[in-house]
Structure formats: structure tokens, C-alpha cells
Amino acid sequence: MRAHTREKWIQTAFFACAVLSIFTTVGIVAVLIFETVTFFSEVSLVDFLTDREWTPLFADKHFGILPLLSGTLLVTLISMLVALPCGLLTSLYLSEYAPEAVRKIIKPLLEVLAGIPTVVYGYFALLFVTPLLQNIIPIHLAGFNSLSPGIVMGMMILPLVTSLSEDAMRAVPMSLREAGFALGSNRLQVSFKVVIPAAFSGISASFILAVSRAIGETMIVAIAAGQQPRLTMNPLVPVETMTAYIVQVSLGDTPAGTLEYKTIFVVGMALFVSTLVLNVLSHRLRKRFREVYR
């Protein structure tokens, strides 16, 4: 009887935690929607989506999200060019080539990267990677740019891609590999033509989750990318991302309740919609291409 009562209390506590997380999410979304609707009662949605300037904190106010969106996409693209191929190849090595002793050493070391505070990555990009690139690249690289934070962000999300992709590859049954070897394929051919296609759902999900993580990153871009919203795809000049703008306004002297202050909510809503779409896409890909082995 006492054990049954204890189980009931534990079940109730778990249910309360679940309900609290749901209400927290609903509250955040409700605040974003309310402030966004209030913002668009004063600013045209067409101007927000098409204007090429973002200057809500200046006298000549423009509220076009395109400069912030382009900066976010540029940094995310650079980080993906670093994290996706490196993460896929690393996970392939850990799953198919590395001895168990080596795997037990390398995988925890990669996980250390995920535990480093992002502010450390930001100053690493600003004070080490940027000067290094300025000495390597023959053309002018500004002190604040999107190239160095993109590279460092790729290093930061590398463990996410590696860990999820490696788990998906190790879930592929050994019988599929043995069938490939029986047909005369070598290990490289089995890896790329058997293991990766069989683990495609998990690999694609890890890629999309990594993109979502990169879009929402704050401190690296706030420190190393600059705070100059501009519509460009040039990685050598300063840019501003959506998260960096939210930090800029939140730490500034913008009065609460003003139109300028409400911009952080509409930018936050744009981030929320972006990450929501990516997470839904990840779920659909995993469900569509998931292989069930018996």
C-alpha cells in the first residue's frame, strides 16, 4: 500500500512537470503572438517582408526583416558547410572504422565541445579565428564578419551532428553490412552505399536539428559578427543576425512598450517560426524514411 501511494505521488509529480512545460510553451507563444499582432497594427506586413533596410532604432525608421534574415542565413550556411561534412565523416569513422577503444576516447572528447559556453566560442572567433583568417585570406576581412563566427559555430554544433548520425549508423543491422561484403563490396562502398542510405532518416534529422541550433545561436554572432544589419551574402563584412539584434535591444536603453521595443518580439516570432518549421521537417523526414528492421 505504501509503495502504491509512493508511485502515485511520483506519477503526479511527473504529470505536473509535463503540464508546467506545456503551459510555459503556451505562455511564450501567446506573448509572442500578442506583441507581434500589436507590432503589425503599426507597421505594414508587406514592408516588414520586403523592405531592404532594418533601422528601427534610428530617426529614419525602416522595419524590413531581410537584412537580419540574410545575416542569419549566411552565418548558418557557413556553419553547415563546416559541421555537416565533418560531422558525417567523423560519425562514419566512429561507426565503421574506429576500434572500440578509440571510439570510447574520441566520442567523449567531441562531447566536450558541446559543454563549452557559447560566450567562449564568441571570443574565440573574435580574438583568434578572425586574426588568423586576416593573415591567411589575401583580401580584406573586417574585424567583425560572418566567416569566423560561422566557422566556430560549425565547430560548436559538430558534436550534435556526429552523435546523432553515429547513433543512426550503429542502429543499422550488421546483416546489411555482411550482405554488402558478400556481394564483393569493400568497407568504403558498404559505408556509403549501404550504411548511409539505411541510416538516412537519422542523419537527415541530425542535419536539420543542427541547422535549427545554428539559427538560434546568440552569443557567438553577438560578439563576433558585428551589429550592422545589411542585406548581403558577403562573408567578409559585418552583419547582424536576428538573435544578435534581440541581444542588442534587450541590453540597451529602449523603453519598454515602444514600437522599437516590440521589434524584439516580432523578430523572436520569426525565429520561432523558422525553428518550428525545421523541427517539423525533421520529424517528417525521420518518419518518412525511417527503416524498421526485424
Buried (B, 14 or more C-beta within 10 A) or exposed (E): EEEEEEEEEEEEEEEEEEEEEEEEEEEEEEEBEEBBEBBBEEBEEEBBEEBEBBBBBEEEBBBBBBBBBBBBBBBBBBBBEBBBEBBBEBBBBBBBEBEEEEBEEBBEEBEEBEEEEBEBBBBBBBEEBBEEBBEEEEEEBBEBBBBBBBBBBBBBBBBBBBBBBBBBBBEBEEEBBEEBBEEEBEEEEBBEEBBBEBBBBBBBBBBBBBBBBBBBBBBBBBBBBBBBBBBBEEBBBBBBBBBBBBBBBEEEEBEEEEBBBBBBBBBBBBBBEBBEEBBEBBEEBBEEBEBEEE
